């Protein structure tokens, strides 16, 4: 049975860059595209970055029993929902996967697929460095949304509190103060799981 390697960390911890590099280093890993009601950002590709849908679509998945988890954030631009759906993208009988998400969604994936099938990969960056990265990233947008950067930064402190990490059983941290070293450490651990499994 396949494994789901679940990348998570606070905003601007480098999840997306690490995710892409791991796919390059371990090309056999399957991927999953989440659903969201938020608007498409510059450079994002519908169907690849996210499936961009409305709230009615999310509700339809829930009614049909296909909604694994969803969370709605009250952003400065209104509510944005992110959802993981059992839509056939994941088949643990065929392969292993790498997915990014939150600590809350990690818990729901463990409930749905079984804790032994979902391996946490928690990426950590010092808060000051994360804030600088987030602001620099937002500066590249055509219409920067700095208030949303601040909201996410504050929200992450609660969402990834030490108490919640401990309760979720997330013990190991991958410190992303050196990108190549961090990726190498994660890749080594993923390959170790794959060869053992």
N, C-alpha and C positions, 0 to 999 in steps of 0.2 A: 504494500500500500504506500502511495506517495506521501510526501510531506509538503506542508505549506510553510515557507520561511517568511515570517511576517515582520517587515521592516517598519519601525516606528521611532518617533522622536519628536521633540518640540519643533515648531516652525523654524525654518532656516538652519536646521541641523545637518543638512546635506543629503536627506533621504533620496531625493530624485536623482541626484548625480551618482550617488552610491548604487542605487537601483540599476541605472543604465550601465554602469561599469561592471556590475556583477553579471548582468545579462550578456555582456561582451565576454567576460571571463568564463562563464558557465552557460554556454548557449543552449543546453538542453532543458533549462528551466522554463516552465510554462508561465504565462502572464495572465493577469486578470484586469479588465477595465471596469472601474466603478461607475456608478450613476450619480449625477448631481443636478440640482435645480439652479445652480449659480450660472451666471453668464460665462461665455467662452472668453478666456483671456488671450491677449495677443500671443501668437505663436503656438497656441494649443490646437490640436487636431481632433475634431469630434469623432468618436468611435475608437480613438487611440488614447488620448489623454483621459477623457471621460466620455460617457454617453450623457449628453445634455438633454434633460427631460423636464417635464413639469410635475407638479405635486400630484396630479391625477394619475400619472403613470406610476409613481411610487406607491400610491394607495392601491392601485390595481395589482401590483406585485404582492402587497401585503394581503389583500383579499384572496389571492390565488395560492397563498402559502409559500411563495418563492422569496420573500424578503428575509434575508439572514439577519441584517441589522441596518439601522439607519439612525442618523443623528442630524439634528437641525440646529444651526447656529444663528443667533440673532445678531447679524452683522449690522454695521452702520448703513448698509444698503438694503436692509430687509432680511427676512429669513432665507437661509441657504441650507438645503438638505443634501447630505451625501449618503449613499446607500450601497450595500453589497447585496447582490441578488443571485439566487441559484438559477442561473439562466443557461446552464450547460457549458459555461466557459471552464469550469473546474471539474476534472475527472481524476480523482486520486488513484483510480485503478490503472491509469495510463501513464502518469508522470508526476513529477514534483513541480512546485510552483513557488514563485517569489511575488509577494504582494506588499504594498505599502498601506499603512492605515494609522489609526489612533490606538491608544491603550484600551479604550472602551470597545472599539471594533474588534481588537484582538480577543478580548474576553468573549464576545459573541461568536467569533469564529471557532474558538475552543469549544463552546457549548454546542455548536452546530456540527463540527467535524470531529470533535474529540481532542482533548488536550494533548494526547500523545502524537497527534498528526500536525499540530500547529506549533512551530518553533519560533519563539520570540527573538528578534534581533533589534535591540534597543540602542539607538545612536544618541550620543550625548555630546554637547558642545557647551562651553562656558557661556553663561547668559549674556555678558557684555559683548562677546564675539558674535553670538547669535543675533543680537539686536543690530549690530553694525552690518552683518550680512543681509538681514531682512530689509533694512533701509536701502542699502546699495542695490539689491535686487529690484525693489520697488521703484527706484529712480530710473530704471531702464524702461519702465512701462510708459506708454503714451500718456495715460492719465493716472499718475501715481495715487494710490489710496493709502496714505500714511495712517489715517485713523484706524483703518482695518488692520494694518500691521501692528499698531499698539494694542488693539483689542485682542488679537491672536496671541501676542506676547504675554499679556496678562493672564489670559485664559489658560495658556499652556502650563503656568505654574500650578494651577489647581488640577488640570487634567492629568498631568504627569507628576503628581506629588509623590514623595517617597513612600507614603502610606499606601497609595493606590498601586504603585509599582510592586511593592512587597505583597499586597493582597492578590495581585495578578500572577505572582510567582516569577516575576522578571528580576533576575539577580545579576546576570552578566550585562556589562556596559561596554559598548564599543566607542571609545573616545575619538571624535573626529577633529583632532587638532593637526593631524597630518593625513591628508586624504588617501594617499597610496598605502600607507601603513594600515589605516583603518579598513580599507577595502580588502587588503591582503589578509588581514586577520579574520574578517567575516567570511571571505571566500574559503579560507582554510577550514573554518568550522562547518560551513555548509557542505563542503566536499567530504569532511569527516562523517557527518550525519548520513550522507548519501551512500558512502562506502560501507558504513555499519549497517544501514537499513536494508 
